[in-house]
Amino acid sequence: MIVAGIGSRTGVDVEDVLAAIETALDTHGLAMSALSALATARLKQDEAAIAAAAQQLSLPLIVVDDEALKAAASATLSISNLSQAVAGTPSVSEAAALAVAGKDARLLGPRTVVGPVTCAIALGGDTA
């Protein structure tokens, strides 16, 4: 399973979200078709652009609860003081991707920042 975790400022456009996903995938040499799901934190569940991006990509959007987000925090690579203060994790996008990718998941690298959106790619432990 390959998951794109999404974090953003409030009020982003769907184009911003899609650009961040595409840039993150390109960074790791992956095609959009490699994705299994998008993931985000509960605090972003009402961000329309994230839901719209999932719909445009025909991917499920999995909202990660606060407990699972915090449980994945120790495996993140990036540190945002704002994210830590608001979400309890150093990186919403990285923690969300890890939480959804499952046991033994790993990040392919630190989150990608494209304007007001961050995207991190996690590979599930059961994926070759």
Secondary structure, DSSP 8 states (H G I E B T S, - for coil): -EEEEEEE-TT--HHHHHHHHHHHHHHTT--GGG--EEEEEGGGTT-HHHHHHHHHHT--EEEE-HHHHHHHGGG-----HHHHHHHSSS-HHHHHHHHHH-TT-EESSS-EEETTEEEEEEE-TT--
